[in-house]
Amino acid sequence: MDHYVTEDQQVEAIKTWWKENGSSVLIGSALGLVLVFAVRTWNDWQANKSEAAARIYQQVEAGLKTNQTITVQQAGTRLVEEYPSSVYAILGALAEAAALVEKGDLAGARGRLEWAITQGSDPHLKALAQLRLGRLILDQGDFARALTLSEAAAAAGFQAEADELRGDVLRTQGDRAGARAAYQAALSKLSPSSGVATNLRLKLDDLGKEA
């Protein structure tokens, strides 16, 4: 306000500006405080939800360690129903699907894996669900879908696992040459000393015997 000649003129100018704009400044400040409070409240709520989901998933882990399939199933269901947007819900769904397979409820297991694929935002967990569902429906004869799932898992970075699933599908369909190529592709991506590599070599040996 250097263009005002006296301090009195500067004071009068400030008073006039505040009279005209003061209410909007106060409203803006109030809205800013409300927004800050809302963001903090939301973050606290989200953190509390995450902690609650984590505690339930601990029950899943405990059930897996002690082979208590009912505990795994019940805790997994709670996660899916109460915390569907949490990563723990996806982990719970995967664990519950395994428990349902063990109980012989293949339809229930398929439903949980389908849910994990649809709801999952983490690409690695989604790919894991795709691979597990691929193996499940392979046993049910859904070869085309199993191959589609293997391709989706490969695109997410699970190339070796996807190649193995593809080899299993082709072998089941009677395409031994295709299965052999898929198993060899999977082996090329793995450490020779890994357990998965050992299992793949056994599958290749079986193909040789079949031939």
ABEGO torsion letter per residue (X at the ends): XAABABAAAAAAAAAAAAAAAAAAAAAAAAAAAAAAAAAAAAAAAAAAAAAAAAAAAAAAAAAAAAGBAAAAAAAAAAAAAABAABAAAAAAAAAAAAAAAAAGBAAAAAAAAAAAAAABABAAAAAAAAAAAAAAAAAAGBAAAAAAAAAAAAAAGBAAAAAAAAAAAAAAAGBAAAAAAAAAAAAAABBAABAAAAAAAAAAAAAAAAX
